[in-house]
Amino acid sequence: MSDRDKTEAEVFEGLLSTIKNTGKQYDVDAITRAYQTALTAHEGQKRVSGEPYVMHPIHVAEILVQLGMDTDTIVAALLHDVVEDTPTTLDIVEKQFGKDVALLVDGVTKLGKIPFSSREEQQAENVRKMLLAMAKDVRVIIIKLADRLHNMRTLSVMRPQKQRDKALETMEVYAPLAHRLGIRAVKEELEDLALRYLDPVAYEEIEHMLELKRDERNQFIDHIKERIIQRIVVQDGKKIHLEGRVKSVYGIYRKVYMNGRSFDEIYDIYAVRIIVDSVIECYNILGIVHDMFRPIPNRFKDYISTPKPNMYQSLHTTVIDKEGIPFEIQIRTWDMHYTAEYGIAAHWKYKAGIQGKDKLEERLAWVRQLLEVQQESEDVEDIVRSIKTDLAPEEVFVFTPRGDVISLPVGATIIDFAYAIHTAVGNRMVGAKVDGRMVSIDYQVKTGNIVEIITTKNPTQGPSRDWLKIVKTSEARNKIRSWFKKERREENIAEGRSELEREFKRNYINLPEPEMREFLTNIAKRQHFASIEDFLAAIGYGGISLSRIMPRIKDDYQRTYRTPEPDPTKLVPKPKKERKGQSGVIVEGLDSCLVKFARCCNPLPGDDIIGFVTRGFGVSIHKRDCVNVLAAMQDETQRDRWVRTHWAASVKETFKSTIEIYATDRQGMIADISIALANMHIQMHSLNAREAKDKHVVIQITLGITGLDQLGNIINIFSKIPGVISVERATQ
């Protein structure tokens, strides 16, 4: 029976059954009272799907039970929408269920009643409020993650634009927060659900590829598990627990579509997880695994000695079995496993009643850091940008000369590293050494680098404004802004005035001095500054983004002073130049957009192409006759996202294209193909061969090609190799 066919009472009984199956002590009476309160408060309210609204908080509570959360969290989940959506007040909640539950409900409640100038500003303020409440009690954000997870599971009933907006917010804000809290299952499900609406064509393609290889994959993982059991359990007599894992859809998407790899180049699609009782056993098992399988160089990661910032610990090694198939093995203890699956929920201090500071407080230091960073900036949306960059899943681990580990997002520079150590170190930095060698100021640090920051003793020395264009983290950017704000006020005012004058000139804003001063005074007040000078200084040190507020300024100017737009007939027309699109593709109607090439059809210059606008990941380029395009064109809700594209007049880039050769399985065939490629000076990215029937072989080669003409020439040359029966361009 589906949830739509169940009554509220039946769904709540399911929650109680889940609670009972955990074997943990819960206050069922308090949970039942919370359900009755929510049922009464939400009486008559329906979700967009038509089901009673109270079903939603029950499902949120069930997700939290599965995460192992405590009674107060479950009660707050059942009540999390009553203050926002019903006449029930926070005081009533506190009187009936206590101060802790009221704090949790208040932290989750949105700021819908406060007017904001934009949706982005409202989103940013909601996130800021959540983090403020989370700094007091981390359970706030865990409830919010469960709330968002259930909303994403039921997003299909929403209108298409709402689906895409919610999916983008989930990908940019909630999935990174789940990652930083270490709640892997929630993070991966949020990413996969969001991707389904942001890039449905790619999502369907990856699901299709996984489905095609499902039986093969299960058989392979079972075979590997059996070999490990025979060696470690039967021969060595060790006690272990084994699990098989498949990489998430979004994890594959990041590597295939965003990093430009082929499906066969992803080594960790398959993984086997070995769980043992102690850290010593982890390293012992690693030695046995490397004796059983051949390890791939540079694919070993020790997250036990160097844990990730979200508390994750494991040994990761990628190996190859005798069939030549690469796969990942993860080795961890049971404590590490619970932390990897449930993150911060696995270390729940409220269960044990621990008071005061403990390791949990240390792990939440980044929350306070995010809030402190945001307070340095007048731009409230900085906090969302911080989450997008500073909490990104991809991280690097860099060492100080003393051996301390600093975690930074991928792409971070030595400037970010310096400010991560201390504000004063960043402000007085004049250079840096990486692994003992001097590097430039924009050097991007990599995992394993030992970085030594060189500082000056000159107290007047400070950062450069150009650093704002180089740094990756919001922490570094805001510390640089803060220095200029405090130390260079006159310089900031001059810089801000210069920038404002340039923007005014570009937007044809021109007024006599008295009127201009009145106009600027009104703008400064609207931006919460006491004077024009404070407003100009904020522009100068970067606290205000002028490009963000310029449209509003221009509207106010035209409405107040009614300045006519310049006569287009008097402007000297500039000859139009064809725009050179990213990767040689021009997207009609869009400038400087991110372009990625679909792996389903691998378009080349010369192919008839079309683009699909994804949400947050640029434009995906397909061949017009791609099977996925033909199928997706039938979807009415997606049609307006297809855009016209064409190749630029001159394309110098190379593109990955796969050629499939069907040939006689003779000695020297691969060598002849390699020699032909070398003679043509063609770059080869990968080569895979498999046996076919009747002593034949199928060879797939992925090459770097400039266009259809070169592809035709390659196919012609390969066709002349003795024993080659057919050469075709592969679709995948």
N, C-alpha and C positions, 0 to 999 in steps of 0.2 A: 504494500500500500504506500503510495507517494504521500509526501507531507501535505499536498494540496487536498488530499482526501481525508486527512486526519482532523480531528477537532483540537482546540487549544488544550483541553485536558489530556488528550492522548499524547500530544507532543511533549507536554510537561511530564507525563509519566515516563516517556522515553528519557528525559533529562534525569529523573530520579533513578531510573535503572542504570544509566551511565555512572552516576555518582556511587551507587551501590557496588558496581563492578570494579571500581577503583580500589576498594578495600580500605580507603582512608576515612578518617573521622570528619564528618561534615555536620553542621547544625541544620538538619533537614527542616526543622520547625521554622527557623528564620528564613530559609530559602523558600519554603511554601508560603509564608506570609508575604514575602516580597513578590512572589508570583500573583497572589490574590490582589495585592495593591496595584501591580502593573495591569492586571486583567480589568480591574475596575476603572483605572485611570484612562486606559486606551479603549474603553468600551465604545463601539461604533466606528472606530478608526480602521481604515483599510490601507494596505500597501498598494502600490501600483499594479501588482499582480492580481489584486482582488482578495487576497487572503487576509484574515484578521491581523492587525498590526502587532499584537502581542506575540505572534509567532516569531518575529525577528529577535526580540530580546531573549527568548527561550533558546533559540539556536546559538546566539552569541554566548550565553551562559554555558551551553554544552561544549563549545569550542574551548572555553576556559577551563572546564573540568578536565578535558583531554590534555590540556597543558599542565595540569596538576596544581592549579591555583586554589586559594583558600576560600573559606565561606564568605568573608566580606566581599571578595572580588566577584563571586557568583551572585551575591545579593545585589551589588552595585550594577552588574551587567543586566539583571532583570529590570532594574529601575533606571537604566542610563538615559532613557528618552522621556521620562515622565515630567521632569522639570522643564525641558525644552518644549515639549509638544502637548502638555496637558496643564490644567490649573494647579496641579500638585506643586507645592513650593519646597525649597531646600530645607526650610525649617521643619516641615512635616516629616521629610525623610530622616532628618537628624533625630527628631523625637522618637520615631518608631524603630530606627535601625542603628542609631549611634553616629558619633562624630566621624569615624573613619569612612563609613559608607557614604556619608554626605560629602566628604572631601573628594572621594573617588567620582561620585556622580557629578559634582561641580566641575571637576577637571575634564571630564569627557564632554560636558555640555558645550555646544558651539556658541559663537557670539553672533547669532543670526539677527538679534534685535539692534545691533549697533551699526549705524550707517558707515560705509566705506566708499572711497572714490572708485575702486575697481575690484574685480573678482580676485585678482592676484593679491591685493592688499588684504582683503578679507581672509584669504587662505593663509597668508603669512601670519596674520594676527591670531588665527585659530591655532596654528602650529606653535606660536610663541606661548599661548596660554596653556596648551597641553604640556609643553616642556617645563613651564613654571610649576605646574601641578605635579609633574613627574619628578622634579627636583625634590619635592616633599615626599612623594610616594610613587615609586616606579610602576605600581599596578595600574595607574591611570593609562599609560601608553599601551600596556598589554591588553586592557579592555578595548581601547580604541582600535588596536590591530585586529582583535577578534571581530569587532563591529564592522570594520572595513572588509574583512575577509568574507563575512556572510553577505554583505552588500554586493561584493564582486561576484560571488557565487550565483546571485539572483539578478545580475545586471541585464540579462537578456530581455527583460520586460521593459526596459527604459528606451526612450527614443535615441536614435543613433548619435546625435551630438552629445547628449548627456552621457552615453556610454563612453565616448572618446575622452570627454573631459575628466570623468571619474577615473578612467584607466590611466591617463597621463599623470594625474595627481598621485595615484597609487604607485606608479613606477618611479616618480621623482621624489616622493616624500615618505610614504609608508613602507615600501619594500626596503629602502636604505635603513630606516629605523629598525625594522625587524632584523635586518642583517647585523646592525651594530649591537642589538640585544642578544644576538646569537640564536634566534628562534628560526632554525633552518627551514622546517616544514612550512611555516607561515610565509616566510620570505619567498620561497620557491613557488608556492601556490599563488601568491599575490602577483608575482612576475609573470607566470604562465597565463593567468586569467587576464591580466592587463594586456599582454601581447596579443591575445586573441582578438581584441578590439582595435589595437593600434596598428597592427599589420596582419590582417586576417589571411592574406594570401600566403605569406611566409609561414605563419602558424600552421595552416593546413598542410603546406608542403612538408614541414618537419614532422608533423604527426603522421603523414603518409609514409615518409621514409622510415620512421620508427616502427610503424605497423608492418611494413613490408619485411623488416628484419626481426620481427618479434620472436618467431619460433626459433630462428637461427640464434638470436641473442640469448634466449632462455636456455637453449641446448648448450651453448658455449659456456655460459656462467655456471650451469650445473656441472659441466665437465671439469671446469677449473676448481670448483668447490670440492668435487670428489677427489681430485688429485691432492689438494691441500689436506683434506681429511686423512687420506691414506698415508701421507708423509708425516704430518705433525701429530695427529691423534693416534693412528694405528701404530706407526713405527716408533715415534718419539714419546708417546704416552702423555702428551700435553693436553690440557683442558682448554678448549677454545669455543667461541661462538662465531658462526659464519653467516654473513648476509650478502645478497647481491644487490647492486644499485645501478640504475640507469640515469644518466645526466638529464636534468630538467629541459623542457622545450626551450625556455629562455636562455639557459646556459649554452645550448647548442646554437641558438640564434646569434648570441654574442660572438661566437667564434666563427660561424659560417658567414653571416651577413655583415657583421660589423668589423671583423678582423680579416675577412677575405679568404678564409680557409675552405677547402673542400670537405665534404662529410667524412671522407676517409682519412683526413689529416688530423681529426680530433681523437687524441689518444685516450681520453678519459670518459668516452661515452659509456663504456662498460667499466664497472668497478666491483671489486669484492672487498668486503669489510671484515676484518678479523678483530674480535673483541676478546681481551684477556683480563686477568685479575690484577696485574702489577705493571709498573713502568719497565722494570728489568725484563719481564717477559716480552714487552713490545719490541725491544731491541734484539732479543734472542730470536724472536719470530722473523724479524726483518732479515737476519742473517740466513735463516733457513729458506725464506722466500727467494732471496738473491741466489741461493745455491740451486733452487728448483727451476727458476726462470732467468732469462737474460735481462738485466736491468738496462733501460735506455739512459745514456749519459745525460746529465744535467736535468733529469726529471725526478730527482729525489728532494723532498722537502721535509724538514724536521720541525713541525709545529709543537712538539712537546717541549723541547728546550727553549723555543722562541714562539710562545703562543700568539695567536692573533689578538687584536684589541678587543674582540667580542668574546674572549675567553676560550675560543676554539683550540683544541689540542689533538694532534694525531700525527702519525708518520704516514707520508704519502710517497709511494714509489710506483713508477710506470715501468712495466716489464713486457717482454714478448714471449709468447709460448712457442712451441715447436712448429705450429702451423703459421707462424709469422704474424699473428694478430696481437696488436698492443692493447694492454688494458691496465687499469690502475688498481693497486692494492692499498687499502687504508688500514692501519693498525692502531688500536687505541684501547684504553682500559674502560671498564664500565662507567666510572665517574666521568671520564672524558666523553663517553658516548651520550650520557644523559645531558651533559652540557652542550654537546654538538646539536642534539635534537631540540632541546627545550631552552637553551641559552640561560638567560637570567632567571627564568622560572625554575630551573633545576637547583638553584642556590637560594632557596626562599627563606629569608631571615624571619619572616613573619610566622612561619610554621613553628620555629623553635623559640620564638619570643625573644630573640637576641636584641639587646638594646645598644644604643651608641654606635660608634663608628666600627665598621668591619670591612672586609674585602669588597662587599657589595657597594659600599659608599665609594671606594676607590674606583670601581668599575663604572660608576655613574658620574665620574668627574667630568667626562666629556659633555654631559648635559649642561652643567654649570658653565663650562667653557664656551659652549654655543651661545648661551644667554649673555655672557659677558661680552662676547664678540659683537652680538647684535646691539648691545647698549652703546657701543662705541660709534655706531653708525646711525644717522638720521633716517636711513632707508629701511623701513620695516621688512621689505622683501629680501633683505640680506640673509635672514635666517633660513629661508627656503633655499637660497643659492648655496648656503653653507652645507645644508643637508645633501644637496645634489653633488657637491664636490668632496667635502671633508668626510662624509660617511659613505662614499662610493664603495661598492663591493671589492673593486680591484685596488690592492694596497701594495706598497713596497716597505721593506724593513731595512733601515739604515742604522749603522753603528757610529757612536762617538768614539774618539780615541781611547776612552776609558772602558769601552765595552757596553755602554748603555744602548738599548734598542729604541729607536724613534720610528713610529709608524706614520706613513704619509700616503696620500692618494697617488696613484700612478700619474706621472707627468710633473710631480712636484720638483722644485728646483732647490739649489743650495740655499737660496734666500728663505724658502719655506722651512727648510731644515734648521737654519739659524734661529728663526723666530719660534720654532717649536721647542728649542732648548730654553731660550729666555728672551724677553723683549729687548733687554740691553745688549745681548749678543747680536741680535739682528740689526739693531740701530747702529752699532759700531763696526759692523762687518765691512771689511775692505777687500776680502778675497777668500779663497778656500782651496784646500787640497783634498783630492779624492784619491784614496789608496796611495798617498804619498806624492801625487803629482798635482801641480797647479791646474785649475780648470777655469773656464769663463763663468761669469756671473749667472748665465742662463742655463748652466749645466743641469740636466734632469737626472736626479739620483736614481739608483737602481738597487734592488735587493742585494744585500751583502757588501755594499760600499762602506768603507770607513771614511768618514768625512771630518776634516779638521777645519774649523772656522778661524780665519785670521782677523783679528780686531785691532782697532787703533786706540791709543790712550787719549787721543784728543777729545775732550768733553763736548766740543762744539760739532764734532763730526756726526752726520746723520744719514739716513737713507736717501736714495735718489727717487724722484718722481717716476722715472722710467721703470722702477721696480714694480710699480702697480700694474704695468702691462705684462710683466713676466711671471709674477707669482701665481700659484695654483690655488692655495688654500685661503679661505676667508679670514682665518686667524692672522696670517701674515699681512694680508691686504689691509685689515682693520688696524693692525698695530702700526703700519706705515702711515695710514691716514691719521691715526691718533698723534703720532709724532709731529707731523706737519701742522695738525690742529693746534698743538700746544706751543711749538717752537717757532713757527714761521707764519704768524698771523698776517703781517703786512704783505708778505710774499703770496699768501693764499688769496688775499683780497685782490691783489693785482692779477693773479692767474685766473681767478673767478670772473673778474670784470672783463678780461680779454676773451675768455671763452664765451661769456654771455653776449658780448658785442658781436662775435663771429656768428653765433646762432641767430641773433636778432637781424643781422644783415642778410643772412641766408633766407630768413623767413619774411623779409620786407617789413620788419617792425621798426618804425622810426617816429620819434616824438620830440617836441621841444623839451628843453631841460626841466622846467617845472612839472610838466605833465609826465615826463619819463620817471622823475623821482617819485611821484604819487603812484604811478603804475607799478614800479618796483617795490614800493612800500607795501602795497596790497598783496603782491606775490609773496613777499617775505613773511607777512602775517599769516597768509594761508598755509605756508610751509612751517609755521610755528617758530619763526625767528623774531627776535626783539628788534632787529634793525636790518637795513639793507646790507651793511658791512658784514654782519654775521651770516647772512644768506650768501653773499659773494665768497666769504671765506670757506663756507661749506662746499661750494662748487669747486673751489681751488684745491682743497685737500681730498676731494672725492667723496665726501659724505652725502652729497646730493647728486643724483644722476640727471644731468640737464636734459639729455635726450628723452628721458621718461616723462618729464613734466612739460616739455616744450609744446606738445599738442594742445594741452589745456591753456597754456599761456597765449598761444596763437588764437585760440577760440575767444578768450577774454578780450584780447586786443581788437579783433575784428568786430566783436559784439559791441564793445564800448566806443571805439573810435571809427568804425566803419571805413577803414582804409581800403580803397579798391585794389583788387589784384592788378599786377602789371599787365599792360596791354600785350597779349601774345603776338599781335601783328608787328609790334615794334622790336621784338626780340630777334636777334640774328639767329636763324636756325642753325644748329650744329649738325654736320653730316652724321648719320647713324652708322655706328660700327656694330658689326655682328659680335654679340657677346660670346666669350669663350667659356663654356660651362665647365663645372668641375668634372674631371675625368673625361673631357672631350665631349660631353653631352650638354645640349642647351634645352632647358625646360621652359616652355613658352609660358610667359606670365609670371615667372619666378626668377629672382636674381640671387646669386650666391647661396643656393640651397645645397644641402648635403645630398650627394648622389651615391647610391649603392647599386650594384648589379646583382640581379636575381640569380641564385645558384641553380634554379630549376631549368633555365634555358641559356645561361651564359652568353648574352648578346655581344656581338662584335661590330666594329665600324663597318658599315655596309648593310647590316641587318635593318629591317623596318622595325622601329622600336616604339614603345609607349611607356608612360610613367604612372606609378601608383603612389599617391601622397599618403605616407604613414603618419601617425601622430607621434612626434618626438624623435623619429629616426630618419627623416629626410624622404627623398623620392626613390622608390625602388624601380629600376629600369628592367623591362621585360621585352622579349621579342613579341611582335604583334600576334604571331601564330602560336605562342606558348599555350600549352593546354591549360595552365592555371589561369591565364588571362581570359581565355574563351569561357572557362567555367565561371570565373568571378564576374564577368560582364553580365551574367544573368541575374546577379543580385542587385535588385533595385536600390537598396540602401547604400551600396558602395559605388554606384556609377559616377557620382559627381566627384569622386576622388581620383579618377583616371584623367591624366593630363597629356597633352601633345608634347612630344619630345623629338629631337632630331640631333644627329651628329654635327659637331662643329666642322667648319670647312677644312681645318687642318687638325688632325688628331695625332699626337706624338706618343701617347701613352701605350703601354702594352696591356693586354687583357688575358686573363686565364681562360683557356678553352681546352676541352677534353676530346681526344681522338680515340676511337675504338678500332683496333686492328684485329681482324680474324685471319689466322694464318696456320700453316702447318707447324706442328710442334717439333722443330728441328734444332739441333745444336748450333749455336751462333746467331740465332734469330735476334735476340736482344742486343747483341753486339753490333749487328748490322744496322739496326734501328738507331742505336746510340751514335754510330759513326756518321749516319746520314744527318742526324740532328747537329752534330758537331760541325759538319761541313756547311750546314745552312746557318750556323751561329744562332741557333734558337735556344732560349732558356727553357730547361725542363724543371717543373715544380715537383712532379711525382710520377711514378710508374708502378702499375700493378698488373700482374699477370695471373690468370687462372686457367686450369685445364678445362677443355671442352670435350665433347664426345669425339670418337673416331680419331684419336691422336692429333687433335687440333688444340690451339691455344687462343684465348682472348686476351689481348693486351690493351690496357687503358693508360694513356699518357696525357698528363695535364701540362700544357705549354704556355709560354708567354707570347701572345700573337698580337700583331698590330691591326689586323683586319681580315675581311673575307678573302681578298686577293692572295694574301700570304697563306691563309688556311688552304685555299685551293691548290697552291703550289706545293705545300707540304704533303697534302693527300696524294697528289700526282707522283711525287718522288717516292713516298712510302709504297705506293701501288706497284712500283717497278722492282721492289726488293724480292728476290727469289723466295717463293713459299707464301707470300702474302696473297690472300684470296680476296679480301675486301677491306676498305678503309672508309670509315664514316665518322661524322661529327657526332659525339655523344650528347644526349640531351641533359644528362646529369653527371 
